């Protein structure tokens, strides 16, 4: 399992925003109460998970390594698109952040396998109307301050 290969320094960095600096705690010890978390709801949920399943700090950061604690989808392209469609149709999401566990291979697989299924269902465009992100979002170009 890839998560078992997470270096402790990297794993602790995954938890930093939710728990503060954990470098003074043994990674194979219990997860302490958060100190000044940036996102209280995430830290509360992660602490509840750690308490419920009696996870150590190491077990917690390896658990969230894939998807950084977010929703992780595993399955066929059809399964993944079914799940994404359910979220969009239920107005629970209007877009997705992709966090493949291995780059660039995970992203390459998504583009090669999942993107065609999204396009077949009309959930992702086939072509872009403009050359820039600004054009594709329908925004007007900014005024060039260097031209009179």
DRENTIPA-767043 format. One line per field, with one value per residue (C-alpha): residue in one letter; chain; z, y, x. Coordinates in steps of 0.02 Angstrom, whole numbers, always signed. Example, Ala and Ser with C-alpha at 12.3 -4.5 7.8 and 13.67 -1.06 7.14 Angstrom:
DRENTIPA-767043
residu	c(A, S)
chaine	c(A, A)
up	c(+390, +357)
north	c(-225, -53)
east	c(+615, +684)
end
This chain:
DRENTIPA-767043
residu	c(X, X, X, X, X, X, X, X, X, X, X, X, X, X, X, X, X, X, X, X, X, X, X, X, X, X, X, X, X, X, X, X, X, X, X, X, X, X, X, X, X, X, X, X, X, X, X, X, X, X, X, X, X, X, X, X, X, X, X, X, X, X, X, X, X, X, X, X, X, X, X, X, X, X, X, X, X, X, X, X, X, X, X, X, X, X, X, X, X, X, X, X, X, X, X, X, X, X, X, X, X, X, X, X, X, X, X, X, X, X, X, X, X, X, X, X, X, X, X, X, X, X, X, X, X, X, X, X, X, X, X, X, X, X, X, X, X, X, X, X, X, X, X, X, X, X, X, X)
chaine	c(A, A, A, A, A, A, A, A, A, A, A, A, A, A, A, A, A, A, A, A, A, A, A, A, A, A, A, A, A, A, A, A, A, A, A, A, A, A, A, A, A, A, A, A, A, A, A, A, A, A, A, A, A, A, A, A, A, A, A, A, A, A, A, A, A, A, A, A, A, A, A, A, A, A, A, A, A, A, A, A, A, A, A, A, A, A, A, A, A, A, A, A, A, A, A, A, A, A, A, A, A, A, A, A, A, A, A, A, A, A, A, A, A, A, A, A, A, A, A, A, A, A, A, A, A, A, A, A, A, A, A, A, A, A, A, A, A, A, A, A, A, A, A, A, A, A, A, A)
up	c(+0, -51, +109, +211, +119, +181, +264, +442, +405, +258, +357, +497, +369, +310, +488, +526, +473, +575, +731, +736, +760, +808, +794, +985, +992, +952, +783, +855, +1002, +1020, +920, +1036, +1042, +903, +945, +850, +695, +535, +488, +646, +563, +480, +639, +738, +613, +605, +795, +806, +679, +777, +941, +868, +786, +916, +783, +815, +731, +600, +567, +548, +423, +322, +321, +248, +131, -15, -47, +103, +206, +70, -23, -110, -260, -319, -458, -643, -742, -745, -555, -529, -649, -572, -402, -471, -562, -402, -311, -451, -478, -291, -294, -169, -287, -440, -470, -405, -348, -406, -292, -371, -255, -389, -511, -658, -681, -580, -676, -842, -797, -753, -919, -1020, -930, -834, -942, -1094, -982, -916, -1095, -1153, -1019, -1061, -897, -971, -1125, -1282, -1341, -1271, -1345, -1306, -1286, -1106, -944, -940, -1113, -1066, -912, -1018, -935, -1026, -1045, -922, -986, -1029, -915, -1025, -1181, -1189)
north	c(+0, +169, +255, +148, +233, +408, +484, +542, +722, +726, +642, +769, +908, +835, +856, +1025, +1134, +1030, +993, +1113, +1057, +873, +849, +841, +692, +512, +464, +296, +378, +443, +591, +743, +879, +1008, +1170, +1318, +1225, +1324, +1229, +1176, +1061, +956, +944, +896, +758, +692, +689, +598, +470, +447, +424, +310, +194, +217, +279, +337, +493, +383, +285, +447, +527, +367, +358, +533, +523, +475, +622, +721, +662, +697, +577, +438, +352, +183, +86, +78, +239, +209, +188, +348, +449, +377, +441, +611, +626, +586, +728, +853, +799, +814, +990, +934, +982, +1089, +1036, +921, +936, +787, +724, +567, +471, +458, +596, +605, +426, +446, +602, +520, +374, +494, +585, +424, +326, +437, +593, +501, +437, +613, +679, +539, +594, +778, +817, +885, +989, +922, +1086, +1253, +1415, +1519, +1504, +1566, +1523, +1700, +1677, +1508, +1583, +1721, +1860, +2015, +2037, +2157, +2328, +2329, +2463, +2480, +2528, +2703)
east	c(+0, +71, +14, +134, +278, +234, +387, +346, +399, +280, +142, +158, +148, -20, -86, -7, -154, -275, -171, -24, +156, +158, +346, +360, +242, +288, +214, +164, +78, -100, -165, -167, -299, -275, -187, -259, -321, -345, -503, -593, -720, -584, -480, -636, -679, -501, -487, -654, -591, -429, -523, -656, -529, -391, -269, -92, -24, +61, -99, -197, -79, -66, -256, -273, -122, -234, -348, -284, -430, -557, -667, -570, -647, -586, -669, -700, -717, -905, -910, -811, -919, -1078, -1020, -969, -1136, -1231, -1143, -1175, -1356, -1387, -1312, -1181, -1039, -1012, -832, -698, -517, -415, -277, -204, -88, +47, +89, +87, +25, -135, -182, -138, -253, -394, -377, -365, -501, -622, -625, -699, -840, -872, -877, -993, -1117, -1101, -1015, -854, -821, -742, -667, -620, -685, -533, -346, -337, -425, -495, -573, -645, -725, -803, -704, -647, -460, -382, -329, -144, -73, +81, -15, -93)
end
